[in-house]
Amino acid sequence: VQLQAFGGGLVQAGGSLRLSCVASGVILRPYTMAWYRQAPGKQREVVAVVASNNRKDYADSVEDRFTISRSSATNAVYLQMDSLKPEDTAVYYCNSRYASFDWGQGTQVTVYS
């Protein structure tokens, strides 16, 4: 099983990025999936969650700015990030809500002011 996150980059505050997480070796549809992030010196935190029934939840810090989605056709999970702030700078990972899979390398998001 492998989850590959990509789409990060360097962006100015106020900008947007779209992260993708593609799975191989597992069908994601039954799983509640989540995006996590870990900033330097901080613990990994949940950013957004999407259940198998497409119910979505967000951390307060990203509510109304980030949108999580999923696609059975592509076996992937996405994170649209708008109105980015410097405090969004972190390595972003995807995994199931209960971290069922190996974490992988994640994708770096750096937001500068």
MODELLER restraints for C-alpha pairs under 7 A, 6 or more apart:
rsr = mdl.restraints
at = mdl.atoms
rsr.add(forms.Gaussian(group=physical.xy_distance, feature=features.Distance(at['CA:1:A'], at['CA:24:A']), mean=5.74, stdev=0.5))
rsr.add(forms.Gaussian(group=physical.xy_distance, feature=features.Distance(at['CA:1:A'], at['CA:25:A']), mean=4.41, stdev=0.5))
rsr.add(forms.Gaussian(group=physical.xy_distance, feature=features.Distance(at['CA:1:A'], at['CA:26:A']), mean=5.90, stdev=0.5))
rsr.add(forms.Gaussian(group=physical.xy_distance, feature=features.Distance(at['CA:2:A'], at['CA:23:A']), mean=5.73, stdev=0.5))
rsr.add(forms.Gaussian(group=physical.xy_distance, feature=features.Distance(at['CA:2:A'], at['CA:24:A']), mean=5.26, stdev=0.5))
rsr.add(forms.Gaussian(group=physical.xy_distance, feature=features.Distance(at['CA:2:A'], at['CA:25:A']), mean=6.46, stdev=0.5))
rsr.add(forms.Gaussian(group=physical.xy_distance, feature=features.Distance(at['CA:3:A'], at['CA:21:A']), mean=6.32, stdev=0.5))
rsr.add(forms.Gaussian(group=physical.xy_distance, feature=features.Distance(at['CA:3:A'], at['CA:22:A']), mean=5.71, stdev=0.5))
rsr.add(forms.Gaussian(group=physical.xy_distance, feature=features.Distance(at['CA:3:A'], at['CA:23:A']), mean=4.57, stdev=0.5))
rsr.add(forms.Gaussian(group=physical.xy_distance, feature=features.Distance(at['CA:3:A'], at['CA:24:A']), mean=6.57, stdev=0.5))
rsr.add(forms.Gaussian(group=physical.xy_distance, feature=features.Distance(at['CA:3:A'], at['CA:104:A']), mean=6.45, stdev=0.5))
rsr.add(forms.Gaussian(group=physical.xy_distance, feature=features.Distance(at['CA:4:A'], at['CA:21:A']), mean=5.34, stdev=0.5))
rsr.add(forms.Gaussian(group=physical.xy_distance, feature=features.Distance(at['CA:4:A'], at['CA:22:A']), mean=5.30, stdev=0.5))
rsr.add(forms.Gaussian(group=physical.xy_distance, feature=features.Distance(at['CA:4:A'], at['CA:23:A']), mean=6.43, stdev=0.5))
rsr.add(forms.Gaussian(group=physical.xy_distance, feature=features.Distance(at['CA:4:A'], at['CA:104:A']), mean=6.65, stdev=0.5))
rsr.add(forms.Gaussian(group=physical.xy_distance, feature=features.Distance(at['CA:5:A'], at['CA:19:A']), mean=6.98, stdev=0.5))
rsr.add(forms.Gaussian(group=physical.xy_distance, feature=features.Distance(at['CA:5:A'], at['CA:20:A']), mean=5.60, stdev=0.5))
rsr.add(forms.Gaussian(group=physical.xy_distance, feature=features.Distance(at['CA:5:A'], at['CA:21:A']), mean=4.27, stdev=0.5))
rsr.add(forms.Gaussian(group=physical.xy_distance, feature=features.Distance(at['CA:5:A'], at['CA:22:A']), mean=6.59, stdev=0.5))
rsr.add(forms.Gaussian(group=physical.xy_distance, feature=features.Distance(at['CA:5:A'], at['CA:93:A']), mean=6.32, stdev=0.5))
rsr.add(forms.Gaussian(group=physical.xy_distance, feature=features.Distance(at['CA:5:A'], at['CA:94:A']), mean=6.63, stdev=0.5))
rsr.add(forms.Gaussian(group=physical.xy_distance, feature=features.Distance(at['CA:5:A'], at['CA:106:A']), mean=5.34, stdev=0.5))
rsr.add(forms.Gaussian(group=physical.xy_distance, feature=features.Distance(at['CA:5:A'], at['CA:107:A']), mean=5.79, stdev=0.5))
rsr.add(forms.Gaussian(group=physical.xy_distance, feature=features.Distance(at['CA:6:A'], at['CA:19:A']), mean=5.78, stdev=0.5))
rsr.add(forms.Gaussian(group=physical.xy_distance, feature=features.Distance(at['CA:6:A'], at['CA:20:A']), mean=5.47, stdev=0.5))
rsr.add(forms.Gaussian(group=physical.xy_distance, feature=features.Distance(at['CA:6:A'], at['CA:21:A']), mean=6.51, stdev=0.5))
rsr.add(forms.Gaussian(group=physical.xy_distance, feature=features.Distance(at['CA:6:A'], at['CA:107:A']), mean=5.30, stdev=0.5))
rsr.add(forms.Gaussian(group=physical.xy_distance, feature=features.Distance(at['CA:7:A'], at['CA:18:A']), mean=6.00, stdev=0.5))
rsr.add(forms.Gaussian(group=physical.xy_distance, feature=features.Distance(at['CA:7:A'], at['CA:19:A']), mean=4.54, stdev=0.5))
rsr.add(forms.Gaussian(group=physical.xy_distance, feature=features.Distance(at['CA:7:A'], at['CA:20:A']), mean=6.12, stdev=0.5))
rsr.add(forms.Gaussian(group=physical.xy_distance, feature=features.Distance(at['CA:7:A'], at['CA:107:A']), mean=6.83, stdev=0.5))
rsr.add(forms.Gaussian(group=physical.xy_distance, feature=features.Distance(at['CA:8:A'], at['CA:17:A']), mean=6.81, stdev=0.5))
rsr.add(forms.Gaussian(group=physical.xy_distance, feature=features.Distance(at['CA:8:A'], at['CA:19:A']), mean=6.24, stdev=0.5))
rsr.add(forms.Gaussian(group=physical.xy_distance, feature=features.Distance(at['CA:8:A'], at['CA:107:A']), mean=5.28, stdev=0.5))
rsr.add(forms.Gaussian(group=physical.xy_distance, feature=features.Distance(at['CA:8:A'], at['CA:108:A']), mean=5.20, stdev=0.5))
rsr.add(forms.Gaussian(group=physical.xy_distance, feature=features.Distance(at['CA:8:A'], at['CA:109:A']), mean=4.82, stdev=0.5))
rsr.add(forms.Gaussian(group=physical.xy_distance, feature=features.Distance(at['CA:9:A'], at['CA:108:A']), mean=6.17, stdev=0.5))
rsr.add(forms.Gaussian(group=physical.xy_distance, feature=features.Distance(at['CA:9:A'], at['CA:109:A']), mean=5.05, stdev=0.5))
rsr.add(forms.Gaussian(group=physical.xy_distance, feature=features.Distance(at['CA:9:A'], at['CA:110:A']), mean=6.13, stdev=0.5))
rsr.add(forms.Gaussian(group=physical.xy_distance, feature=features.Distance(at['CA:10:A'], at['CA:109:A']), mean=6.23, stdev=0.5))
rsr.add(forms.Gaussian(group=physical.xy_distance, feature=features.Distance(at['CA:10:A'], at['CA:110:A']), mean=4.80, stdev=0.5))
rsr.add(forms.Gaussian(group=physical.xy_distance, feature=features.Distance(at['CA:10:A'], at['CA:111:A']), mean=5.97, stdev=0.5))
rsr.add(forms.Gaussian(group=physical.xy_distance, feature=features.Distance(at['CA:11:A'], at['CA:110:A']), mean=6.32, stdev=0.5))
rsr.add(forms.Gaussian(group=physical.xy_distance, feature=features.Distance(at['CA:11:A'], at['CA:111:A']), mean=5.02, stdev=0.5))
rsr.add(forms.Gaussian(group=physical.xy_distance, feature=features.Distance(at['CA:11:A'], at['CA:112:A']), mean=6.41, stdev=0.5))
rsr.add(forms.Gaussian(group=physical.xy_distance, feature=features.Distance(at['CA:12:A'], at['CA:111:A']), mean=5.44, stdev=0.5))
rsr.add(forms.Gaussian(group=physical.xy_distance, feature=features.Distance(at['CA:12:A'], at['CA:112:A']), mean=4.95, stdev=0.5))
rsr.add(forms.Gaussian(group=physical.xy_distance, feature=features.Distance(at['CA:12:A'], at['CA:113:A']), mean=5.94, stdev=0.5))
rsr.add(forms.Gaussian(group=physical.xy_distance, feature=features.Distance(at['CA:13:A'], at['CA:83:A']), mean=6.91, stdev=0.5))
rsr.add(forms.Gaussian(group=physical.xy_distance, feature=features.Distance(at['CA:13:A'], at['CA:84:A']), mean=5.27, stdev=0.5))
rsr.add(forms.Gaussian(group=physical.xy_distance, feature=features.Distance(at['CA:13:A'], at['CA:85:A']), mean=5.01, stdev=0.5))
rsr.add(forms.Gaussian(group=physical.xy_distance, feature=features.Distance(at['CA:13:A'], at['CA:86:A']), mean=6.28, stdev=0.5))
rsr.add(forms.Gaussian(group=physical.xy_distance, feature=features.Distance(at['CA:13:A'], at['CA:111:A']), mean=5.68, stdev=0.5))
rsr.add(forms.Gaussian(group=physical.xy_distance, feature=features.Distance(at['CA:13:A'], at['CA:112:A']), mean=5.63, stdev=0.5))
rsr.add(forms.Gaussian(group=physical.xy_distance, feature=features.Distance(at['CA:13:A'], at['CA:113:A']), mean=5.18, stdev=0.5))
rsr.add(forms.Gaussian(group=physical.xy_distance, feature=features.Distance(at['CA:14:A'], at['CA:82:A']), mean=6.99, stdev=0.5))
rsr.add(forms.Gaussian(group=physical.xy_distance, feature=features.Distance(at['CA:14:A'], at['CA:83:A']), mean=4.15, stdev=0.5))
rsr.add(forms.Gaussian(group=physical.xy_distance, feature=features.Distance(at['CA:14:A'], at['CA:84:A']), mean=4.87, stdev=0.5))
rsr.add(forms.Gaussian(group=physical.xy_distance, feature=features.Distance(at['CA:14:A'], at['CA:85:A']), mean=6.43, stdev=0.5))
rsr.add(forms.Gaussian(group=physical.xy_distance, feature=features.Distance(at['CA:15:A'], at['CA:82:A']), mean=6.11, stdev=0.5))
rsr.add(forms.Gaussian(group=physical.xy_distance, feature=features.Distance(at['CA:15:A'], at['CA:83:A']), mean=5.49, stdev=0.5))
rsr.add(forms.Gaussian(group=physical.xy_distance, feature=features.Distance(at['CA:15:A'], at['CA:84:A']), mean=5.51, stdev=0.5))
rsr.add(forms.Gaussian(group=physical.xy_distance, feature=features.Distance(at['CA:16:A'], at['CA:81:A']), mean=5.37, stdev=0.5))
rsr.add(forms.Gaussian(group=physical.xy_distance, feature=features.Distance(at['CA:16:A'], at['CA:82:A']), mean=4.39, stdev=0.5))
rsr.add(forms.Gaussian(group=physical.xy_distance, feature=features.Distance(at['CA:16:A'], at['CA:83:A']), mean=6.25, stdev=0.5))
rsr.add(forms.Gaussian(group=physical.xy_distance, feature=features.Distance(at['CA:16:A'], at['CA:84:A']), mean=6.18, stdev=0.5))
rsr.add(forms.Gaussian(group=physical.xy_distance, feature=features.Distance(at['CA:17:A'], at['CA:80:A']), mean=6.19, stdev=0.5))
rsr.add(forms.Gaussian(group=physical.xy_distance, feature=features.Distance(at['CA:17:A'], at['CA:81:A']), mean=5.23, stdev=0.5))
rsr.add(forms.Gaussian(group=physical.xy_distance, feature=features.Distance(at['CA:17:A'], at['CA:82:A']), mean=6.74, stdev=0.5))
rsr.add(forms.Gaussian(group=physical.xy_distance, feature=features.Distance(at['CA:18:A'], at['CA:78:A']), mean=7.00, stdev=0.5))
rsr.add(forms.Gaussian(group=physical.xy_distance, feature=features.Distance(at['CA:18:A'], at['CA:79:A']), mean=5.61, stdev=0.5))
rsr.add(forms.Gaussian(group=physical.xy_distance, feature=features.Distance(at['CA:18:A'], at['CA:80:A']), mean=4.44, stdev=0.5))
rsr.add(forms.Gaussian(group=physical.xy_distance, feature=features.Distance(at['CA:18:A'], at['CA:81:A']), mean=5.94, stdev=0.5))
rsr.add(forms.Gaussian(group=physical.xy_distance, feature=features.Distance(at['CA:19:A'], at['CA:78:A']), mean=5.52, stdev=0.5))
rsr.add(forms.Gaussian(group=physical.xy_distance, feature=features.Distance(at['CA:19:A'], at['CA:79:A']), mean=4.96, stdev=0.5))
rsr.add(forms.Gaussian(group=physical.xy_distance, feature=features.Distance(at['CA:19:A'], at['CA:80:A']), mean=6.39, stdev=0.5))
rsr.add(forms.Gaussian(group=physical.xy_distance, feature=features.Distance(at['CA:20:A'], at['CA:76:A']), mean=6.93, stdev=0.5))
rsr.add(forms.Gaussian(group=physical.xy_distance, feature=features.Distance(at['CA:20:A'], at['CA:77:A']), mean=5.97, stdev=0.5))
rsr.add(forms.Gaussian(group=physical.xy_distance, feature=features.Distance(at['CA:20:A'], at['CA:78:A']), mean=4.55, stdev=0.5))
rsr.add(forms.Gaussian(group=physical.xy_distance, feature=features.Distance(at['CA:20:A'], at['CA:79:A']), mean=6.53, stdev=0.5))
rsr.add(forms.Gaussian(group=physical.xy_distance, feature=features.Distance(at['CA:21:A'], at['CA:76:A']), mean=5.37, stdev=0.5))
rsr.add(forms.Gaussian(group=physical.xy_distance, feature=features.Distance(at['CA:21:A'], at['CA:77:A']), mean=5.10, stdev=0.5))
rsr.add(forms.Gaussian(group=physical.xy_distance, feature=features.Distance(at['CA:21:A'], at['CA:78:A']), mean=6.14, stdev=0.5))
rsr.add(forms.Gaussian(group=physical.xy_distance, feature=features.Distance(at['CA:21:A'], at['CA:94:A']), mean=6.37, stdev=0.5))
rsr.add(forms.Gaussian(group=physical.xy_distance, feature=features.Distance(at['CA:22:A'], at['CA:75:A']), mean=6.33, stdev=0.5))
rsr.add(forms.Gaussian(group=physical.xy_distance, feature=features.Distance(at['CA:22:A'], at['CA:76:A']), mean=4.51, stdev=0.5))
rsr.add(forms.Gaussian(group=physical.xy_distance, feature=features.Distance(at['CA:22:A'], at['CA:77:A']), mean=6.74, stdev=0.5))
rsr.add(forms.Gaussian(group=physical.xy_distance, feature=features.Distance(at['CA:23:A'], at['CA:75:A']), mean=6.10, stdev=0.5))
rsr.add(forms.Gaussian(group=physical.xy_distance, feature=features.Distance(at['CA:23:A'], at['CA:76:A']), mean=6.10, stdev=0.5))
rsr.add(forms.Gaussian(group=physical.xy_distance, feature=features.Distance(at['CA:27:A'], at['CA:75:A']), mean=6.49, stdev=0.5))
rsr.add(forms.Gaussian(group=physical.xy_distance, feature=features.Distance(at['CA:28:A'], at['CA:75:A']), mean=6.05, stdev=0.5))
rsr.add(forms.Gaussian(group=physical.xy_distance, feature=features.Distance(at['CA:29:A'], at['CA:52:A']), mean=6.02, stdev=0.5))
rsr.add(forms.Gaussian(group=physical.xy_distance, feature=features.Distance(at['CA:29:A'], at['CA:72:A']), mean=6.12, stdev=0.5))
rsr.add(forms.Gaussian(group=physical.xy_distance, feature=features.Distance(at['CA:30:A'], at['CA:52:A']), mean=5.58, stdev=0.5))
rsr.add(forms.Gaussian(group=physical.xy_distance, feature=features.Distance(at['CA:31:A'], at['CA:51:A']), mean=6.83, stdev=0.5))
rsr.add(forms.Gaussian(group=physical.xy_distance, feature=features.Distance(at['CA:31:A'], at['CA:52:A']), mean=5.80, stdev=0.5))
rsr.add(forms.Gaussian(group=physical.xy_distance, feature=features.Distance(at['CA:31:A'], at['CA:96:A']), mean=6.31, stdev=0.5))
rsr.add(forms.Gaussian(group=physical.xy_distance, feature=features.Distance(at['CA:32:A'], at['CA:50:A']), mean=5.76, stdev=0.5))
rsr.add(forms.Gaussian(group=physical.xy_distance, feature=features.Distance(at['CA:32:A'], at['CA:51:A']), mean=4.13, stdev=0.5))
rsr.add(forms.Gaussian(group=physical.xy_distance, feature=features.Distance(at['CA:32:A'], at['CA:52:A']), mean=5.42, stdev=0.5))
rsr.add(forms.Gaussian(group=physical.xy_distance, feature=features.Distance(at['CA:32:A'], at['CA:96:A']), mean=5.70, stdev=0.5))
rsr.add(forms.Gaussian(group=physical.xy_distance, feature=features.Distance(at['CA:32:A'], at['CA:97:A']), mean=5.59, stdev=0.5))
rsr.add(forms.Gaussian(group=physical.xy_distance, feature=features.Distance(at['CA:33:A'], at['CA:49:A']), mean=5.78, stdev=0.5))
rsr.add(forms.Gaussian(group=physical.xy_distance, feature=features.Distance(at['CA:33:A'], at['CA:50:A']), mean=5.43, stdev=0.5))
rsr.add(forms.Gaussian(group=physical.xy_distance, feature=features.Distance(at['CA:33:A'], at['CA:51:A']), mean=6.30, stdev=0.5))
rsr.add(forms.Gaussian(group=physical.xy_distance, feature=features.Distance(at['CA:33:A'], at['CA:95:A']), mean=5.91, stdev=0.5))
rsr.add(forms.Gaussian(group=physical.xy_distance, feature=features.Distance(at['CA:33:A'], at['CA:96:A']), mean=4.16, stdev=0.5))
rsr.add(forms.Gaussian(group=physical.xy_distance, feature=features.Distance(at['CA:33:A'], at['CA:97:A']), mean=5.19, stdev=0.5))
rsr.add(forms.Gaussian(group=physical.xy_distance, feature=features.Distance(at['CA:34:A'], at['CA:46:A']), mean=6.95, stdev=0.5))
rsr.add(forms.Gaussian(group=physical.xy_distance, feature=features.Distance(at['CA:34:A'], at['CA:48:A']), mean=5.52, stdev=0.5))
rsr.add(forms.Gaussian(group=physical.xy_distance, feature=features.Distance(at['CA:34:A'], at['CA:49:A']), mean=4.25, stdev=0.5))
rsr.add(forms.Gaussian(group=physical.xy_distance, feature=features.Distance(at['CA:34:A'], at['CA:50:A']), mean=6.22, stdev=0.5))
rsr.add(forms.Gaussian(group=physical.xy_distance, feature=features.Distance(at['CA:34:A'], at['CA:94:A']), mean=5.69, stdev=0.5))
rsr.add(forms.Gaussian(group=physical.xy_distance, feature=features.Distance(at['CA:34:A'], at['CA:95:A']), mean=5.63, stdev=0.5))
rsr.add(forms.Gaussian(group=physical.xy_distance, feature=features.Distance(at['CA:34:A'], at['CA:96:A']), mean=5.62, stdev=0.5))
rsr.add(forms.Gaussian(group=physical.xy_distance, feature=features.Distance(at['CA:34:A'], at['CA:97:A']), mean=5.32, stdev=0.5))
rsr.add(forms.Gaussian(group=physical.xy_distance, feature=features.Distance(at['CA:35:A'], at['CA:46:A']), mean=6.17, stdev=0.5))
rsr.add(forms.Gaussian(group=physical.xy_distance, feature=features.Distance(at['CA:35:A'], at['CA:47:A']), mean=5.51, stdev=0.5))
rsr.add(forms.Gaussian(group=physical.xy_distance, feature=features.Distance(at['CA:35:A'], at['CA:48:A']), mean=5.33, stdev=0.5))
rsr.add(forms.Gaussian(group=physical.xy_distance, feature=features.Distance(at['CA:35:A'], at['CA:49:A']), mean=6.53, stdev=0.5))
rsr.add(forms.Gaussian(group=physical.xy_distance, feature=features.Distance(at['CA:35:A'], at['CA:92:A']), mean=6.86, stdev=0.5))
rsr.add(forms.Gaussian(group=physical.xy_distance, feature=features.Distance(at['CA:35:A'], at['CA:93:A']), mean=5.69, stdev=0.5))
rsr.add(forms.Gaussian(group=physical.xy_distance, feature=features.Distance(at['CA:35:A'], at['CA:94:A']), mean=4.46, stdev=0.5))
rsr.add(forms.Gaussian(group=physical.xy_distance, feature=features.Distance(at['CA:35:A'], at['CA:95:A']), mean=6.59, stdev=0.5))
rsr.add(forms.Gaussian(group=physical.xy_distance, feature=features.Distance(at['CA:36:A'], at['CA:44:A']), mean=6.53, stdev=0.5))
rsr.add(forms.Gaussian(group=physical.xy_distance, feature=features.Distance(at['CA:36:A'], at['CA:45:A']), mean=5.39, stdev=0.5))
rsr.add(forms.Gaussian(group=physical.xy_distance, feature=features.Distance(at['CA:36:A'], at['CA:46:A']), mean=4.39, stdev=0.5))
rsr.add(forms.Gaussian(group=physical.xy_distance, feature=features.Distance(at['CA:36:A'], at['CA:47:A']), mean=5.15, stdev=0.5))
rsr.add(forms.Gaussian(group=physical.xy_distance, feature=features.Distance(at['CA:36:A'], at['CA:92:A']), mean=5.63, stdev=0.5))
rsr.add(forms.Gaussian(group=physical.xy_distance, feature=features.Distance(at['CA:36:A'], at['CA:93:A']), mean=5.08, stdev=0.5))
rsr.add(forms.Gaussian(group=physical.xy_distance, feature=features.Distance(at['CA:36:A'], at['CA:94:A']), mean=5.98, stdev=0.5))
rsr.add(forms.Gaussian(group=physical.xy_distance, feature=features.Distance(at['CA:37:A'], at['CA:44:A']), mean=5.49, stdev=0.5))
rsr.add(forms.Gaussian(group=physical.xy_distance, feature=features.Distance(at['CA:37:A'], at['CA:45:A']), mean=5.51, stdev=0.5))
rsr.add(forms.Gaussian(group=physical.xy_distance, feature=features.Distance(at['CA:37:A'], at['CA:46:A']), mean=6.61, stdev=0.5))
rsr.add(forms.Gaussian(group=physical.xy_distance, feature=features.Distance(at['CA:37:A'], at['CA:47:A']), mean=6.69, stdev=0.5))
rsr.add(forms.Gaussian(group=physical.xy_distance, feature=features.Distance(at['CA:37:A'], at['CA:90:A']), mean=5.82, stdev=0.5))
rsr.add(forms.Gaussian(group=physical.xy_distance, feature=features.Distance(at['CA:37:A'], at['CA:91:A']), mean=5.42, stdev=0.5))
rsr.add(forms.Gaussian(group=physical.xy_distance, feature=features.Distance(at['CA:37:A'], at['CA:92:A']), mean=4.27, stdev=0.5))
rsr.add(forms.Gaussian(group=physical.xy_distance, feature=features.Distance(at['CA:37:A'], at['CA:93:A']), mean=5.95, stdev=0.5))
rsr.add(forms.Gaussian(group=physical.xy_distance, feature=features.Distance(at['CA:38:A'], at['CA:44:A']), mean=4.30, stdev=0.5))
rsr.add(forms.Gaussian(group=physical.xy_distance, feature=features.Distance(at['CA:38:A'], at['CA:45:A']), mean=6.36, stdev=0.5))
rsr.add(forms.Gaussian(group=physical.xy_distance, feature=features.Distance(at['CA:38:A'], at['CA:90:A']), mean=5.23, stdev=0.5))
rsr.add(forms.Gaussian(group=physical.xy_distance, feature=features.Distance(at['CA:38:A'], at['CA:91:A']), mean=5.33, stdev=0.5))
rsr.add(forms.Gaussian(group=physical.xy_distance, feature=features.Distance(at['CA:38:A'], at['CA:92:A']), mean=6.59, stdev=0.5))
rsr.add(forms.Gaussian(group=physical.xy_distance, feature=features.Distance(at['CA:39:A'], at['CA:89:A']), mean=6.46, stdev=0.5))
rsr.add(forms.Gaussian(group=physical.xy_distance, feature=features.Distance(at['CA:39:A'], at['CA:90:A']), mean=4.19, stdev=0.5))
rsr.add(forms.Gaussian(group=physical.xy_distance, feature=features.Distance(at['CA:39:A'], at['CA:91:A']), mean=6.37, stdev=0.5))
rsr.add(forms.Gaussian(group=physical.xy_distance, feature=features.Distance(at['CA:40:A'], at['CA:90:A']), mean=6.99, stdev=0.5))
rsr.add(forms.Gaussian(group=physical.xy_distance, feature=features.Distance(at['CA:46:A'], at['CA:59:A']), mean=6.88, stdev=0.5))
rsr.add(forms.Gaussian(group=physical.xy_distance, feature=features.Distance(at['CA:47:A'], at['CA:58:A']), mean=5.88, stdev=0.5))
rsr.add(forms.Gaussian(group=physical.xy_distance, feature=features.Distance(at['CA:47:A'], at['CA:59:A']), mean=5.18, stdev=0.5))
rsr.add(forms.Gaussian(group=physical.xy_distance, feature=features.Distance(at['CA:48:A'], at['CA:57:A']), mean=5.68, stdev=0.5))
rsr.add(forms.Gaussian(group=physical.xy_distance, feature=features.Distance(at['CA:48:A'], at['CA:58:A']), mean=4.38, stdev=0.5))
rsr.add(forms.Gaussian(group=physical.xy_distance, feature=features.Distance(at['CA:48:A'], at['CA:59:A']), mean=6.21, stdev=0.5))
rsr.add(forms.Gaussian(group=physical.xy_distance, feature=features.Distance(at['CA:48:A'], at['CA:68:A']), mean=6.37, stdev=0.5))
rsr.add(forms.Gaussian(group=physical.xy_distance, feature=features.Distance(at['CA:49:A'], at['CA:56:A']), mean=5.50, stdev=0.5))
rsr.add(forms.Gaussian(group=physical.xy_distance, feature=features.Distance(at['CA:49:A'], at['CA:57:A']), mean=5.13, stdev=0.5))
rsr.add(forms.Gaussian(group=physical.xy_distance, feature=features.Distance(at['CA:49:A'], at['CA:58:A']), mean=6.38, stdev=0.5))
rsr.add(forms.Gaussian(group=physical.xy_distance, feature=features.Distance(at['CA:50:A'], at['CA:56:A']), mean=4.49, stdev=0.5))
rsr.add(forms.Gaussian(group=physical.xy_distance, feature=features.Distance(at['CA:50:A'], at['CA:57:A']), mean=6.64, stdev=0.5))
rsr.add(forms.Gaussian(group=physical.xy_distance, feature=features.Distance(at['CA:50:A'], at['CA:68:A']), mean=6.66, stdev=0.5))
rsr.add(forms.Gaussian(group=physical.xy_distance, feature=features.Distance(at['CA:50:A'], at['CA:69:A']), mean=6.85, stdev=0.5))
rsr.add(forms.Gaussian(group=physical.xy_distance, feature=features.Distance(at['CA:65:A'], at['CA:81:A']), mean=6.16, stdev=0.5))
rsr.add(forms.Gaussian(group=physical.xy_distance, feature=features.Distance(at['CA:65:A'], at['CA:82:A']), mean=5.17, stdev=0.5))
rsr.add(forms.Gaussian(group=physical.xy_distance, feature=features.Distance(at['CA:65:A'], at['CA:83:A']), mean=6.03, stdev=0.5))
rsr.add(forms.Gaussian(group=physical.xy_distance, feature=features.Distance(at['CA:66:A'], at['CA:79:A']), mean=6.71, stdev=0.5))
rsr.add(forms.Gaussian(group=physical.xy_distance, feature=features.Distance(at['CA:66:A'], at['CA:80:A']), mean=5.51, stdev=0.5))
rsr.add(forms.Gaussian(group=physical.xy_distance, feature=features.Distance(at['CA:66:A'], at['CA:81:A']), mean=4.48, stdev=0.5))
rsr.add(forms.Gaussian(group=physical.xy_distance, feature=features.Distance(at['CA:66:A'], at['CA:82:A']), mean=6.00, stdev=0.5))
rsr.add(forms.Gaussian(group=physical.xy_distance, feature=features.Distance(at['CA:67:A'], at['CA:79:A']), mean=5.63, stdev=0.5))
rsr.add(forms.Gaussian(group=physical.xy_distance, feature=features.Distance(at['CA:67:A'], at['CA:80:A']), mean=5.01, stdev=0.5))
rsr.add(forms.Gaussian(group=physical.xy_distance, feature=features.Distance(at['CA:67:A'], at['CA:81:A']), mean=6.58, stdev=0.5))
rsr.add(forms.Gaussian(group=physical.xy_distance, feature=features.Distance(at['CA:68:A'], at['CA:78:A']), mean=5.65, stdev=0.5))
rsr.add(forms.Gaussian(group=physical.xy_distance, feature=features.Distance(at['CA:68:A'], at['CA:79:A']), mean=4.56, stdev=0.5))
rsr.add(forms.Gaussian(group=physical.xy_distance, feature=features.Distance(at['CA:68:A'], at['CA:80:A']), mean=6.37, stdev=0.5))
rsr.add(forms.Gaussian(group=physical.xy_distance, feature=features.Distance(at['CA:69:A'], at['CA:77:A']), mean=5.81, stdev=0.5))
rsr.add(forms.Gaussian(group=physical.xy_distance, feature=features.Distance(at['CA:69:A'], at['CA:78:A']), mean=5.17, stdev=0.5))
rsr.add(forms.Gaussian(group=physical.xy_distance, feature=features.Distance(at['CA:69:A'], at['CA:79:A']), mean=6.49, stdev=0.5))
rsr.add(forms.Gaussian(group=physical.xy_distance, feature=features.Distance(at['CA:70:A'], at['CA:76:A']), mean=5.81, stdev=0.5))
rsr.add(forms.Gaussian(group=physical.xy_distance, feature=features.Distance(at['CA:70:A'], at['CA:77:A']), mean=4.27, stdev=0.5))
rsr.add(forms.Gaussian(group=physical.xy_distance, feature=features.Distance(at['CA:70:A'], at['CA:78:A']), mean=5.96, stdev=0.5))
rsr.add(forms.Gaussian(group=physical.xy_distance, feature=features.Distance(at['CA:71:A'], at['CA:77:A']), mean=6.41, stdev=0.5))
rsr.add(forms.Gaussian(group=physical.xy_distance, feature=features.Distance(at['CA:84:A'], at['CA:111:A']), mean=6.79, stdev=0.5))
rsr.add(forms.Gaussian(group=physical.xy_distance, feature=features.Distance(at['CA:85:A'], at['CA:111:A']), mean=6.11, stdev=0.5))
rsr.add(forms.Gaussian(group=physical.xy_distance, feature=features.Distance(at['CA:86:A'], at['CA:111:A']), mean=4.61, stdev=0.5))
rsr.add(forms.Gaussian(group=physical.xy_distance, feature=features.Distance(at['CA:86:A'], at['CA:112:A']), mean=5.48, stdev=0.5))
rsr.add(forms.Gaussian(group=physical.xy_distance, feature=features.Distance(at['CA:86:A'], at['CA:113:A']), mean=6.40, stdev=0.5))
rsr.add(forms.Gaussian(group=physical.xy_distance, feature=features.Distance(at['CA:88:A'], at['CA:111:A']), mean=6.70, stdev=0.5))
rsr.add(forms.Gaussian(group=physical.xy_distance, feature=features.Distance(at['CA:89:A'], at['CA:109:A']), mean=5.31, stdev=0.5))
rsr.add(forms.Gaussian(group=physical.xy_distance, feature=features.Distance(at['CA:89:A'], at['CA:110:A']), mean=4.56, stdev=0.5))
rsr.add(forms.Gaussian(group=physical.xy_distance, feature=features.Distance(at['CA:89:A'], at['CA:111:A']), mean=5.48, stdev=0.5))
rsr.add(forms.Gaussian(group=physical.xy_distance, feature=features.Distance(at['CA:90:A'], at['CA:108:A']), mean=6.05, stdev=0.5))
rsr.add(forms.Gaussian(group=physical.xy_distance, feature=features.Distance(at['CA:90:A'], at['CA:109:A']), mean=5.49, stdev=0.5))
rsr.add(forms.Gaussian(group=physical.xy_distance, feature=features.Distance(at['CA:90:A'], at['CA:110:A']), mean=6.63, stdev=0.5))
rsr.add(forms.Gaussian(group=physical.xy_distance, feature=features.Distance(at['CA:91:A'], at['CA:106:A']), mean=5.91, stdev=0.5))
rsr.add(forms.Gaussian(group=physical.xy_distance, feature=features.Distance(at['CA:91:A'], at['CA:107:A']), mean=5.37, stdev=0.5))
rsr.add(forms.Gaussian(group=physical.xy_distance, feature=features.Distance(at['CA:91:A'], at['CA:108:A']), mean=4.34, stdev=0.5))
rsr.add(forms.Gaussian(group=physical.xy_distance, feature=features.Distance(at['CA:91:A'], at['CA:109:A']), mean=5.99, stdev=0.5))
rsr.add(forms.Gaussian(group=physical.xy_distance, feature=features.Distance(at['CA:92:A'], at['CA:106:A']), mean=5.25, stdev=0.5))
rsr.add(forms.Gaussian(group=physical.xy_distance, feature=features.Distance(at['CA:92:A'], at['CA:107:A']), mean=5.22, stdev=0.5))
rsr.add(forms.Gaussian(group=physical.xy_distance, feature=features.Distance(at['CA:92:A'], at['CA:108:A']), mean=6.22, stdev=0.5))
rsr.add(forms.Gaussian(group=physical.xy_distance, feature=features.Distance(at['CA:93:A'], at['CA:103:A']), mean=6.90, stdev=0.5))
rsr.add(forms.Gaussian(group=physical.xy_distance, feature=features.Distance(at['CA:93:A'], at['CA:106:A']), mean=4.49, stdev=0.5))
rsr.add(forms.Gaussian(group=physical.xy_distance, feature=features.Distance(at['CA:93:A'], at['CA:107:A']), mean=6.64, stdev=0.5))
rsr.add(forms.Gaussian(group=physical.xy_distance, feature=features.Distance(at['CA:95:A'], at['CA:101:A']), mean=6.25, stdev=0.5))
rsr.add(forms.Gaussian(group=physical.xy_distance, feature=features.Distance(at['CA:95:A'], at['CA:103:A']), mean=6.69, stdev=0.5))
